Structure formats: C-alpha cells, structure tokens
Amino acid sequence: MKQVIVDPTDERVPIRRTLAERSGQIKGRVAMLDIAKPRGDVLMNRLAEHLGKRLPAVEIKRYRKPTFTKPAPEELRRRIAEESDFVIEALAD
C-alpha cells in the first residue's frame, strides 16, 4: 500500500516527502503531549492504556501544554526532547 503525506498548510506547490525507515519495533520512551484542549486528557488516557497493553517495552511519559492557544513553551519542548524517543501529540473537543 502506497502512503501519501498531505501538507494541510498549502498545496498549491506540493512538497515531496519520504517517510523515515521503520525498524518494525516500537520500544523506548514515548512522550504523550496533551495540548490542553477540552477532553484531550480523555483521549490521551485511552491511548496510554491501549499502548501500555500492546507495547510493554514502551515507557509512557505524560506532558501537558499550559494552553492550546500558544505553542508549547521552549522549556517543555526541550524537556520532552531530552526525556523521549517518540512523541504523540493529540487534541480533542
């Protein structure tokens, strides 16, 4: 199955991108970043529960932005980068 990556910001001149190679395994430290939208924590709780059952070699660390209206503070981004191998960012309303 061919994967297509779509850039939602502007497609008048599409940018060609390729996916990074996949190892076939997910292990290490996964950061879960809640962007602070309503019910985002509900989504992240369910996802963390699901990942914990399916991927026992993964350590899940939870983070939360102070507000969804602004980018994550530099200190939070730096901490996530230092403490994690992967990042899952999710929102919900």
C-alpha positions as CSV (number, residue, x, y, z in Angstrom):
1,M,0.0,0.0,0.0
2,K,1.4,3.4,-1.0
3,Q,1.4,6.1,1.6
4,V,0.7,9.7,0.7
5,I,1.6,12.5,3.0
6,V,-0.5,15.6,2.6
7,D,0.6,19.0,3.9
8,P,-2.5,20.8,5.2
9,T,-1.0,24.3,5.2
10,D,-0.7,25.0,1.4
11,E,-0.8,22.6,-1.5
12,R,-0.5,24.9,-4.5
13,V,3.1,23.7,-4.8
14,P,3.1,20.2,-3.1
15,I,6.3,19.3,-1.3
16,R,7.6,15.8,-1.9
17,R,8.4,14.0,1.3
18,T,9.5,10.5,2.1
19,L,8.9,8.5,5.3
20,A,11.8,7.6,7.5
21,E,12.8,4.0,7.6
22,R,10.8,1.9,10.2
23,S,12.5,-0.6,12.4
24,G,9.5,-2.8,12.8
25,Q,9.6,-2.4,16.6
26,I,8.4,0.3,18.9
27,K,10.4,0.5,22.1
28,G,11.8,3.2,24.3
29,R,10.3,6.3,25.8
30,V,7.1,7.8,24.4
31,A,6.0,11.3,25.3
32,M,2.3,11.9,25.2
33,L,1.6,15.6,24.9
34,D,-1.8,16.9,25.7
35,I,-2.2,20.3,24.1
36,A,-4.8,21.3,26.7
37,K,-8.0,21.3,24.6
38,P,-11.2,20.1,26.3
39,R,-11.3,16.3,26.6
40,G,-7.8,15.9,25.3
41,D,-6.9,14.1,28.5
42,V,-9.7,11.6,27.9
43,L,-8.2,10.7,24.5
44,M,-4.7,10.5,25.9
45,N,-5.8,8.3,28.8
46,R,-7.4,5.8,26.5
47,L,-4.4,5.9,24.1
48,A,-1.9,5.4,27.0
49,E,-4.0,2.4,28.3
50,H,-4.1,0.9,24.8
51,L,-0.3,1.4,24.2
52,G,0.6,0.0,27.6
53,K,-1.2,-3.2,26.8
54,R,0.1,-3.6,23.3
55,L,3.6,-2.3,23.7
56,P,5.1,-3.5,27.1
57,A,8.6,-2.4,26.0
58,V,7.4,1.2,25.9
59,E,7.7,3.7,28.8
60,I,5.0,6.3,28.5
61,K,5.6,9.8,29.9
62,R,2.8,12.4,30.0
63,Y,3.1,16.1,29.4
64,R,0.6,18.9,29.0
65,K,0.8,22.4,27.5
66,P,-0.3,25.3,29.6
67,T,-2.8,26.4,26.9
68,F,-3.8,25.2,23.4
69,T,-3.8,28.8,22.1
70,K,0.0,29.1,22.0
71,P,2.9,26.8,21.0
72,A,4.5,24.7,23.8
73,P,7.0,26.7,25.9
74,E,10.6,26.2,24.9
75,E,11.4,24.6,28.3
76,L,8.6,22.0,27.8
77,R,9.8,21.2,24.3
78,R,13.4,20.8,25.5
79,R,12.3,18.5,28.3
80,I,10.3,16.3,26.0
81,A,13.2,16.1,23.6
82,E,15.6,15.1,26.4
83,E,13.3,12.5,28.0
84,S,11.7,10.9,25.0
85,D,12.4,8.9,21.9
86,F,8.9,9.4,20.3
87,V,6.2,12.0,20.7
88,I,2.4,11.6,20.3
89,E,0.5,14.9,20.3
90,A,-3.2,14.8,20.4
91,L,-6.2,17.1,20.8
92,A,-9.9,16.6,21.2
93,D,-13.0,18.7,21.7
